[in-house]
Amino acid sequence: MFIWSDDTTGEITIPQIAKTGSNTLRIVWLTNNESDKATPENLDRIIQNTIDNGMFPMPELHGATGKWEKLSEQVDYWTDPAVVAVLKKHESYLLLNIANECGDHGIDAETFTEGYKSAIDRIRATGLRCPLVIDASGWGQDLEILLATGPKLLAHDPLQNLIFSVHMWWVAEDGSTQRIIDGIERSVAMDLPLIAGEFAPMGVGCARSIDYKTIMEQCEKHQIGWLAWSWGKVRNGDCPEMDMTRGELRGMYDGLADWGLEVAVTHPFSIQNTATKPRIK
């Protein structure tokens, strides 16, 4: 969560994350209308620091969370010539997460498809060829909309270079464990390039509980990538217990605690036990 901290370029925190053996770092960012820290220069430095520490950088814009009407504004940022120059510089390693959790639960498949077709067209028109990561609507949780629209969006992208991200904030009630298993199996059967882009053991407001162990187990079983939420020097506003690191060592490897230590290091399907490091020159 660099954009909300004093470690805007990740010089302190990124080497600590790298100690887990992670191969990818999702970078929370904002448009320059939302933060004076969101300069092309800072973006360049944080992406470079991620690559230098042996991880693929996945910058994402957080300003459209739950707000479908702000999708175009996020694309405006990614297509700004100064930002494009930064992205092209690092394109060999880049995963571009267009917009975090854009849209609430009222977004239908046609609206989602047309909105992201336009986003794909605008970003590809800049010459960027890197994978584009598309979050589900419904605050990232609506896997059904990804299953319904993913094949159409893949066919629309001239490079067919898309990844779809579901945020599994599925509180464990009404059979959510089976929902995890079924959802991942359906995506695999469709050959849909899917990742679990966010999860923790609890939801917003510390709602109990999310079956994160099944998420990890099923992702490992089907070779699906995943990213835990979240690591930062600032406390998580949705629920402080979502923080992977705690106390005076918040943001540091030695500050890993509870579920954060488990998913990063000690669980059989943790980052340290399953991640394959990329070859970065």
NORFEN-V988118 format. One line per field, one symbol per residue. ss: DSSP state (@ for helix, = for strand, . for the rest). psi: psi as a letter, one per 20 degrees, with the letter a starting at -180 (. if undefined). burial: + if it has 9 or more other ideal C-beta (glycine too) atoms within 8 Angstrom, else -. A space follows every 50 residues. Layout:
# NORFEN-V988118
ss->???
psi->???
burial->???
This chain:
# NORFEN-V988118
ss->.@@@.........@@@@@.....======..........@@@@@@@@@@@ @@...======...=..@@@@@@@@@@@..@@@@@@@@@.....===... .=......@@@@@@@@@@@@@@@@......=====.......@@@@@@@@ @@@@@@.....======...=....@@@@@@@@@@@@@@....=====.. .=.@@@.=.=.@@@@@@@@@@@..==.............@@@..=.@@@. ..@@@=.@@@@@@@@@....@@@@.......
psi->lhhjrjlhjjhghghghhhijqiqopoprrriiipiilqhghggghgghg ghjkqppnqqpiijojnhijghhghgghjphhgghgghhjhhippoogpp lpqaijprhgggghghggggggghiiipirpppoqqalliinhhhhhhig hghghhphilmqppppomlnpmqkkhghgggggghghghikpnqqniqrr irapjkpqrpmhhhggghgghjlpqqpqorpriqqphhohiiphqrbhkp iqgijpqchghghhghqhkrghihppqqop.
burial->+++-+-++++-+++-+++-+++++++++++++-----+-+-+++++++++ +-+++++++++++++-++-+++++++++++--++++++-++-++++++++ ++++--+---+++-++++++-+++-+-+-++++++++++++++-+++-++ --++--+----+++++++++++---++-+++-++++++-+-+-+++++++ -++--++--+++-+++++++-+-+-++++++++--+--+-++++++--++ +++-+++-+++++++-+-++++--+--+---
